[in-house]
Amino acid sequence: MIEVLFIPPAATVQDLGRDGYWSQGLGRAGVMDALSHGVANMLLGNDGDAATLEIPLTPARFRFRQAGAFALAGAACGATLAGRPLPRVWAGMADAGDVLELGPTTSGARSYLALPGGIDVPAVLGSRSTQLREGFGGLEGRVLAAGDVLRAASETLPLPPVGLSLTMPALRAAGAAEIELRALPSAEHGDFAPASREAFWTTPYTVSQQSNRQGNRLEGETLAYEASGELRSHGIAPGIVQVPGGGQPIIQLADSATMGGYPKIAAVIEPDLWRIAQARPGDRLRFRQVTLAEAALAARTQQEWLAGIRTQLEGFLTRQRGWL
């Protein structure tokens, strides 16, 4: 059980999202960075869909009302527990009264806090994710605030005094100034001017301050759509890159609408959605066109990496239970 002492205004309880309601106009919600969310849960032996706390652009502060385990993953924020520095990705034990502090974010944009068994909130329509626009799920359908108390869904499994830590994939390639996003051409790609298609794939875009869980607005080369007439509204999903009339792209994210009429120039592949989630306003992105086969290989490579981590952690946690 932990008490929120201070938290940014957009922190919410999320899991992997609410599937199966697209046709009824209800989006998925869910975590922005499924990779960090999944690793935080794995460190505690939780199911991958257990609810975590998604914290955008710290600082934040929590007090443990009783001793227990927790895990952190995601953005670099100089986290400390009772004044002791913690690794960026870490799981360990806290004593009753300990204060967990997440300092200002220095790299990345979102941190994930996991508790044993997940954060204990009611499931609504099969998910514990906060649906902010509709006002349900998570903790009373709202963002968290000072004074809120989060409870673990299961009992704590003791962890070693030094805790457990992992190294995550890098947000940027070594020495790169930009975050690379692999993407596939989307439905209206061929209807953009040739010069615009070239610009989209070869020039960087900057994440705008007007970005949130619904989408990242980008600033860069203006893209010209050449097809005549208006498009009918059509289904969209996280990762779709739409281009409104002003010519500046928007990447649809976890809280995207289910339908939209702006032309689609590309779709960021699922294994790279976590990179968008960790991009901060002012960060520069660069799109790289890939084939369906390359996208499938990227998904398989990421799943194999996660499976290897899961096997190692499950072996350790099984031995830990045997020692108790």
C-alpha positions as CSV (number, residue, x, y, z in Angstrom):
1,M,0.0,0.0,0.0
2,I,1.5,3.3,-1.0
3,E,0.3,6.9,-0.6
4,V,0.7,9.6,-3.3
5,L,2.5,12.6,-1.8
6,F,3.1,14.5,-5.1
7,I,2.4,13.6,-8.7
8,P,2.3,15.2,-12.1
9,P,-1.2,16.1,-13.4
10,A,-1.6,13.4,-16.0
11,A,-0.5,10.2,-14.1
12,T,-3.0,7.3,-14.5
13,V,-3.5,3.6,-13.8
14,Q,-3.1,1.6,-17.0
15,D,-2.8,-2.0,-18.2
16,L,-2.5,-3.3,-21.8
17,G,-5.8,-1.7,-22.8
18,R,-9.4,-2.4,-23.5
19,D,-9.9,-4.5,-26.7
20,G,-13.1,-5.5,-28.5
21,Y,-15.0,-2.2,-28.4
22,W,-13.7,-0.4,-31.4
23,S,-16.9,-0.9,-33.4
24,Q,-18.8,0.8,-30.5
25,G,-16.6,3.9,-30.7
26,L,-14.6,3.1,-27.5
27,G,-10.8,3.3,-28.0
28,R,-8.2,1.0,-26.4
29,A,-6.6,3.3,-23.8
30,G,-3.8,1.3,-22.0
31,V,-0.2,2.0,-21.4
32,M,1.8,4.2,-23.9
33,D,5.0,2.2,-23.4
34,A,4.1,-1.5,-23.3
35,L,7.7,-2.5,-23.2
36,S,8.5,-0.7,-19.9
37,H,5.2,-1.7,-18.4
38,G,5.8,-5.3,-19.2
39,V,9.4,-5.3,-17.8
40,A,8.2,-3.7,-14.6
41,N,5.6,-6.4,-14.2
42,M,8.0,-9.2,-15.0
43,L,10.4,-8.0,-12.3
44,L,7.7,-8.8,-9.8
45,G,6.5,-12.0,-11.4
46,N,3.2,-10.3,-12.3
47,D,1.0,-11.2,-15.3
48,G,1.9,-9.0,-18.3
49,D,-1.5,-7.3,-18.2
50,A,-1.3,-6.4,-14.5
51,A,-2.1,-2.7,-14.0
52,T,0.8,-0.3,-13.4
53,L,1.0,3.5,-12.7
54,E,2.0,5.5,-15.7
55,I,3.8,8.7,-14.7
56,P,4.5,11.3,-17.4
57,L,7.4,13.7,-16.9
58,T,8.2,13.4,-13.2
59,P,8.9,14.5,-10.4
60,A,6.7,12.4,-8.1
61,R,6.8,11.3,-4.5
62,F,5.2,8.3,-2.7
63,R,5.2,7.0,0.9
64,F,5.0,3.2,1.7
65,R,2.3,2.7,4.4
66,Q,3.6,-0.8,4.9
67,A,6.6,-2.9,3.8
68,G,6.4,-4.3,0.3
69,A,7.9,-4.9,-3.1
70,F,7.7,-2.6,-6.1
71,A,9.3,-2.1,-9.5
72,L,10.2,0.8,-11.7
73,A,10.9,1.0,-15.4
74,G,10.8,3.6,-18.2
75,A,12.3,7.1,-18.1
76,A,15.5,8.0,-16.4
77,C,14.5,10.2,-13.4
78,G,17.1,9.7,-10.7
79,A,14.8,7.7,-8.5
80,T,15.6,7.3,-4.8
81,L,14.2,5.1,-2.0
82,A,14.6,6.6,1.5
83,G,17.4,8.7,0.0
84,R,19.2,5.8,-1.6
85,P,19.7,6.0,-5.5
86,L,18.0,3.3,-7.5
87,P,18.9,2.0,-10.9
88,R,16.7,3.1,-13.8
89,V,15.0,-0.3,-14.1
90,W,14.7,-1.9,-10.7
91,A,12.6,-4.0,-8.4
92,G,13.1,-4.4,-4.6
93,M,11.7,-4.0,-1.1
94,A,10.6,-0.9,0.7
95,D,10.1,-0.6,4.5
96,A,7.0,1.0,6.0
97,G,7.5,4.7,6.0
98,D,10.0,4.8,3.2
99,V,9.6,7.6,0.7
100,L,10.1,6.8,-3.0
101,E,11.1,9.9,-5.0
102,L,11.2,10.2,-8.8
103,G,13.3,13.2,-9.7
104,P,13.1,15.4,-12.9
105,T,13.1,13.3,-16.0
106,T,16.5,13.4,-17.8
107,S,15.8,10.9,-20.6
108,G,12.5,9.5,-21.8
109,A,9.1,10.8,-20.9
110,R,7.2,8.2,-18.9
111,S,8.0,6.1,-15.8
112,Y,6.1,3.0,-14.7
113,L,5.5,1.9,-11.1
114,A,4.4,-1.7,-10.5
115,L,3.2,-3.4,-7.3
116,P,2.8,-7.1,-6.6
117,G,0.0,-8.6,-8.6
118,G,-0.7,-5.2,-10.2
119,I,-2.4,-2.1,-8.8
120,D,-5.7,-3.2,-7.3
121,V,-8.5,-1.3,-9.1
122,P,-11.7,-2.8,-10.5
123,A,-11.8,-4.2,-14.0
124,V,-14.3,-2.4,-16.2
125,L,-15.1,-4.0,-19.6
126,G,-12.2,-6.4,-19.2
127,S,-9.5,-3.9,-18.4
128,R,-8.2,-1.8,-15.5
129,S,-7.0,1.0,-17.8
130,T,-8.2,4.6,-17.2
131,Q,-10.4,5.8,-20.0
132,L,-10.0,9.5,-19.4
133,R,-12.3,10.8,-22.1
134,E,-15.2,8.6,-21.0
135,G,-14.3,8.9,-17.3
136,F,-14.2,5.3,-16.1
137,G,-11.6,2.6,-15.3
138,G,-8.4,3.0,-13.4
139,L,-8.8,4.9,-10.2
140,E,-12.4,6.3,-10.5
141,G,-11.8,7.1,-14.1
142,R,-9.4,10.0,-13.3
143,V,-5.8,11.1,-13.0
144,L,-4.1,10.6,-9.7
145,A,-3.7,13.3,-7.1
146,A,-1.9,13.8,-3.7
147,G,-3.6,11.8,-1.0
148,D,-4.6,8.9,-3.2
149,V,-3.7,5.4,-1.9
150,L,-2.7,2.5,-4.3
151,R,-3.0,-1.1,-3.1
152,A,-1.2,-4.1,-4.4
153,A,-3.4,-6.9,-5.8
154,S,-1.4,-9.7,-4.1
155,E,1.0,-10.3,-1.3
156,T,4.6,-9.3,-1.6
157,L,7.3,-11.8,-2.6
158,P,10.5,-10.8,-0.7
159,L,13.3,-9.8,-3.0
160,P,17.0,-9.7,-2.3
161,P,18.3,-6.6,-0.4
162,V,20.1,-5.3,-3.5
163,G,17.0,-5.8,-5.6
164,L,16.8,-6.8,-9.3
165,S,17.8,-4.6,-12.2
166,L,17.8,-4.8,-16.0
167,T,19.2,-2.9,-19.0
168,M,16.6,-1.8,-21.5
169,P,17.1,-1.2,-25.2
170,A,18.3,2.3,-26.0
171,L,15.9,4.9,-27.1
172,R,18.3,6.2,-29.7
173,A,21.0,4.5,-31.6
174,A,24.5,5.2,-30.3
175,G,25.6,8.7,-31.2
176,A,22.2,9.5,-32.9
177,A,20.5,12.8,-32.2
178,E,17.1,11.5,-33.4
179,I,14.8,8.7,-32.4
180,E,14.3,6.4,-35.3
181,L,10.8,5.0,-35.9
182,R,10.3,2.2,-38.3
183,A,7.1,2.6,-40.3
184,L,5.0,1.1,-43.2
185,P,3.4,3.3,-45.9
186,S,-0.3,3.6,-45.1
187,A,-3.5,3.8,-47.2
188,E,-3.1,7.4,-48.6
189,H,0.7,7.4,-48.9
190,G,0.6,7.5,-52.7
191,D,-1.8,10.5,-52.7
192,F,0.8,12.8,-51.2
193,A,3.0,14.9,-53.5
194,P,6.3,13.1,-54.4
195,A,8.3,15.8,-52.7
196,S,6.3,15.4,-49.5
197,R,6.7,11.6,-49.5
198,E,10.5,12.1,-49.9
199,A,10.5,14.7,-47.1
200,F,8.5,12.5,-44.7
201,W,11.0,9.6,-45.0
202,T,14.2,11.7,-45.1
203,T,13.9,14.8,-42.8
204,P,13.5,14.9,-39.0
205,Y,10.3,16.0,-37.2
206,T,10.2,17.6,-33.7
207,V,7.7,16.5,-31.1
208,S,5.4,19.5,-30.3
209,Q,4.4,20.8,-26.9
210,Q,0.8,20.0,-28.0
211,S,1.3,16.3,-27.5
212,N,-0.5,13.9,-25.1
213,R,-1.9,10.4,-24.8
214,Q,-4.2,10.9,-27.8
215,G,-1.3,11.8,-30.1
216,N,2.1,13.3,-30.8
217,R,1.8,16.4,-32.9
218,L,5.0,16.9,-35.0
219,E,6.6,20.0,-36.5
220,G,8.8,19.8,-39.6
221,E,8.4,19.8,-43.4
222,T,4.8,20.5,-44.5
223,L,3.3,17.6,-46.4
224,A,1.0,18.3,-49.3
225,Y,-1.9,15.9,-50.0
226,E,-2.8,15.9,-53.7
227,A,-5.9,13.8,-54.1
228,S,-9.1,15.7,-54.7
229,G,-12.3,15.4,-52.6
230,E,-12.7,14.6,-48.9
231,L,-12.0,11.2,-47.3
232,R,-14.8,9.5,-45.4
233,S,-14.0,8.8,-41.8
234,H,-12.2,5.5,-41.4
235,G,-10.8,3.4,-38.6
236,I,-7.5,4.4,-37.0
237,A,-5.3,2.8,-34.3
238,P,-2.2,3.7,-32.3
239,G,0.8,4.2,-34.6
240,I,-1.1,5.6,-37.5
241,V,0.4,8.9,-38.8
242,Q,-2.3,11.2,-40.1
243,V,-1.8,14.6,-41.9
244,P,-4.4,17.3,-41.2
245,G,-5.0,20.2,-43.6
246,G,-2.1,22.2,-42.2
247,G,0.4,19.5,-43.4
248,Q,2.0,18.7,-40.0
249,P,1.8,15.0,-39.1
250,I,0.1,13.6,-36.0
251,I,1.0,10.1,-34.6
252,Q,-2.1,8.5,-33.1
253,L,-1.4,7.0,-29.7
254,A,-3.1,5.0,-26.8
255,D,-6.1,7.3,-26.4
256,S,-6.6,7.9,-30.1
257,A,-10.2,8.1,-31.4
258,T,-11.5,5.0,-33.2
259,M,-12.3,6.9,-36.4
260,G,-10.8,9.8,-38.3
261,G,-10.9,11.5,-41.8
262,Y,-7.4,12.9,-42.2
263,P,-5.3,11.1,-44.8
264,K,-2.8,8.5,-43.5
265,I,0.7,8.6,-44.8
266,A,2.3,5.9,-42.6
267,A,1.9,3.5,-39.7
268,V,4.7,3.1,-37.1
269,I,5.3,-0.6,-36.4
270,E,4.1,-1.9,-33.0
271,P,7.7,-2.8,-31.7
272,D,8.6,1.0,-31.9
273,L,5.5,2.4,-30.2
274,W,7.4,2.5,-26.9
275,R,9.9,4.9,-28.5
276,I,7.1,7.3,-29.3
277,A,5.9,7.0,-25.7
278,Q,9.3,8.0,-24.4
279,A,9.8,10.9,-26.8
280,R,9.6,14.3,-25.0
281,P,8.4,17.6,-26.5
282,G,11.5,19.0,-28.4
283,D,12.8,15.5,-29.2
284,R,13.5,14.9,-32.9
285,L,12.1,11.8,-34.7
286,R,13.0,10.3,-38.0
287,F,10.9,7.8,-39.9
288,R,12.4,4.8,-41.7
289,Q,10.4,2.9,-44.2
290,V,10.4,-0.9,-43.7
291,T,8.7,-3.8,-45.4
292,L,6.0,-6.1,-43.9
293,A,8.7,-8.8,-43.5
294,E,11.0,-6.4,-41.7
295,A,8.1,-5.4,-39.4
296,A,7.4,-9.0,-38.6
297,L,11.0,-9.7,-37.9
298,A,11.2,-6.7,-35.5
299,A,8.1,-7.9,-33.6
300,R,9.6,-11.4,-33.4
301,T,13.0,-10.1,-32.2
302,Q,11.3,-8.0,-29.4
303,Q,9.2,-10.9,-28.3
304,E,12.2,-13.2,-28.1
305,W,14.1,-10.7,-26.0
306,L,11.2,-10.4,-23.6
307,A,10.8,-14.2,-23.5
308,G,14.5,-14.6,-22.5
309,I,14.1,-12.0,-19.8
310,R,10.9,-13.6,-18.5
311,T,12.6,-17.1,-18.4
312,Q,15.5,-15.7,-16.4
313,L,13.3,-13.8,-13.9
314,E,10.9,-16.7,-13.5
315,G,13.8,-19.0,-12.6
316,F,15.1,-16.6,-10.1
317,L,11.6,-16.0,-8.5
318,T,10.9,-19.7,-8.3
319,R,14.2,-20.2,-6.4
320,Q,13.4,-17.3,-4.2
321,R,10.1,-18.9,-3.2
322,G,11.9,-22.1,-2.5
323,W,14.2,-20.3,-0.1
324,L,11.3,-18.8,2.0
